[in-house]
Amino acid sequence: MVTQEQRRRQLAREKFLRQQQRRTSARRKARMRNAAIASVLGVILIGSVALYTTGVVLGDDDDTTNANAEATPSASASSKAADPCDKPAEGEVKTQTWKKEPAMTVDKSAKYTMKLATTCGDIDIALKADAAPHTVNSFAFLAGKGFLDHTKCHRLTPEGIYVLQCGDPQGTGAGGPGYTIPDENLKDESLKGNVYPAGTVAMANQYNAQTQEGRDTGGSQFFLVYQDSQLPPDYTPFGTVSDEGMTVLKKIAAAGAQEPDPTTGNTAPNATVVIDKATVTKS
């Protein structure tokens, strides 16, 4: 479990990120205002442009890890929208955990697909077993155990970065399978210019770029990118969402997010996103 001190640090980081985002927004508005004024006056203004990149830790899982983020930027939540999703299937979240990463059984030369049958529609993900075998093997194991079934996707970030985070049986951002897996595929050719493109599925972890601590702390939490997102290549990319899955993902994103939870700091999606059933198949 996440300690009180870890949660305190997380909330402090998220507060700092929100402040930075507000300042960035103010600078952007000022630039737009100056540009409009310059246009009216017929004056060309030349100045330096500061490029702002949000430092993000997508934290995950228990005590040794904790979106996805230990701190995804807690973006400004949008207003409450109608829930576009169905009621969850009957069933309970599994509570079993394991002390060690499962034995490797994945065939790196084969193709694997993870299907998330959610309350909002099916999301199919083509998995990268050759580039991220430990990660794919772990999800094949967890799906086989029903570990992801009936779990909520607990966080949606509608500003700064654009991701839906899932995979926590507790639904708080603090849960996991009890074991950790190594970072993989951080030099994937799709991660150009520190951008995780829309459709990317990647692992949450506890890596802190400032202290360079927290490598190899992935667990069961992962995030799905619904719009290109500026992020350092610190989060294992292990799959790509299908076109049909992207339609579902964008529907979830369009419903917006709630205000940050005062306890966890999460901005939960307005949509009731529950993974009724997760399966991994080999083809």
Residue, then its C-alpha position, 0 to 999 in steps of 0.5 A: m500500500v502507498t504510505q501517507e508520506q508517499r501520498r503527501r509527496q504525490l499530492a504536493r507534486e500534483k499541486f505544483l503541476r497544476q500551478q505550472q499549467r495555470r501559469t502556462s495557460a496565462r502565458r499562452k493567453a498573453r501571447m495571443r493578446n499581444a499577437a492580436i494587438a500587434s495585428v491591429l497596430g501593424v507592428i511585428l513583435i519579435g520575442s523568445v518563446a518558452l517551450y513548456t513541457t510538463g514533467v510527469v510521473l505516471g505512478d502505479d501500484d503498491d508500496t514499491t511502486n505506486a499512472n500511472a502515474e504517481a502523479t499524472p498532471s491533474a488537469s482541470a476537470s471538465s463539467k459533468a457530462a452525460d454518462p455514455c456507458d452501460k452499467p457494469a457486469e455483475g461480479e467482484v474485483k479479485t484481491q489476490t496478489w503475487k510476490k514474484e513476476p510470473a514465469m515467462t511463457v510468452d512467445k516473442s515471435a507470436k502476435y498477441t491481442m488484449k481485449l478489454a470488454t468495457t462498459c463503454g465498448d470493446i477496446d482491442i490492443a495489439l501487443k508488442a510481445d517482441a519488444a516488451p515480453h515481460t509486460v505482455n507476459s504479465f498481462a497474459f498472466l493477469a488476464g488469465k487470473g481475472f485480475l483486471d475483471h470488474t476494475k474501474c479505469h480510475r483516472l482521465t487527464p483532459e489537459g496537459i497529457y491525454v490519457l485514460q488510466c486503468g489496471d488498479p483493482q483498488g480504483t485509487g491509483a495505489g493498487g497492483p499485483g504485488y510484484t513489479i516488472p522491468d521497464e522495456n521498449l523505451k526507445d520504441e521508434s513511435l516515441k519521437g520528440n518525447v511524444y506518446p502518439a494517440g493509440t499508444v498503450a503504456m505502463a504506469n510506474q514510479y520513475n522520478a526523472q529528477t531523482q532518477e529513482g523508480r526504474d523497473t516499477g511497473g505493476s498492473q496499471f497502464f494508460l491509453v493515450y487518446q490524443d498525442s501527449q508530450l511525455p518523456p520516454d520513461y513509460t514502457p509502450f507495449g501496445t497499440v489501440s485498434d481504430e474501433g478501440m480509439t472510437v470507444l476511447k474518444k467517446i470516454a474522453a469526450a465525456g470529460a473528467q471530474e474534479p480532483d479527488p481530495t484524497t487521491g488527487n485522481t480526476a476520474p472520468n465522468a463516464t463509468v469505465v469498468i473493464d468487465k472482462a480482459t482477455v489476452t489471445k495469441s494468434 
